[in-house]
């Protein structure tokens, strides 16, 4: 009998029980799951060099090499895939009817708190209960909103693509992982005529205590949840109605009815300080971390409001993104991207950008290498997701359209003239001029700009030049 599927993918996220699910998939003699095979920063598992003979570098250059190796396995094989893994693989697998889709879901509050505890303790797996580490963590409402946004957006992408391709998936809730009959049902879905008598329980639940025992500011948790629409999140693949992209990044005046839609790596700090200065408050007092409900309420209660965005010349913007988020990356996703750019894309990035060895020539070489990476990244040819800090501004503004079309799009070199004019439209005749952004460090774009860089940027951001009428930077 021919196989029902050639391979499978477990779509999941961190702290959803995917390790436990993989362990029990591997308990079936005919199945094999190869970890996070398409994590852009490692292959399969941390500190692993290859999966099925394919190296990280080979997989990054051509992900289908590893997909084909998985297909050619003696066992029915697959891998786990998270929302920030190689986007080229996502489209390939979702379009392939010979790829079995398994979608693992968990209450996003549980996964968020579990992730916070794992970060605090450094313990990501537990096999011996006597070695369990515990910690109370702080609930951050804005961070949790972003967590839910990422989960929901990924789920919508999966469901929409499956609908368009006329396919279905096998859904597994976190609570189902303890049911051996569900695991056996999963095997049947994959076309495997095998059953487990008992589950492999070598991996132990790490945080079985109630939420009140895991969160230090439990009282604030309820207030944070009240801002979200919940529709039985653990039982449905769609976590909540789809929200407009980047809504949590919007900033509104503390009193003045102006709403700022930031384009990432634009003059965000300068505009935020100007907006705060209108009402004589610190930047922290600006209204932020909106969701759809908040935004609609703000618009209804601020009749006559104005919405605006400030765009930056593509050359200045991509150089700022490079300096701010790659050269000086200290932690988080940009630190991971920095390491991957060094290891996989062979960029010569300094450990200390202020070291004497990192001179103007080295800065230009590193920046040109980054531009070549961005060119491939925005063309969908890399394993890393396209980050908003170097994606096109025209694409970002299109994303605002469903909820908050800007009344005015201002170019950075004109904002000293036009931001005060915008403020006058809402009755602020005394608006100051915004400050001009300082040069990037350790070197400014003018220190390295030449015809090579100009041609590269013009090629990468051709659409932004065309849409906004930008000319060459110099």
Secondary structure, 3 states (H helix, E strand, C coil): CCCCCCEEEEECCCCCCHHHHHHHHCCCCCEEECCECCCCCCCECCCCCEECCEEHHHHHHCHHHHHHHHHCCCCEEEEEECCCCCHHHHHHHHCCCCEEEEEEECCHHHHHHHHHHHHHHCCCCCCCHHHCCCCCECCCHHHHHHHHHHHHHHHHHHHHHHHHHCCCCEEEEHHHHHCHHHHHHHHHHCCCCCCCCCCCCCCCCCCCCCHHHCECCHHHHHHHHHCCCCCCCCCCCCCCCCCCCCHHHCEECCCCCEEECCCCCCCHHHHHHHHHHHCCCCHHHCECCCCHHHHHHHHHHCCCCEEEEEECCHHHHHHHHHHHHHHCCCCHHHHHHHHHHHHCCCCCCCCCCCCCCCCHHHHHHHHHHHHHHHHHHHCCCCCCCCCCCCCCHHHHHHHHCCCCCCCEEEEHHHHHHHHHHHHHCCCCCCCCCCCCCCCCCCCCHHHCCCHHHHHHHHHHCHHHHHHHCCCCCC
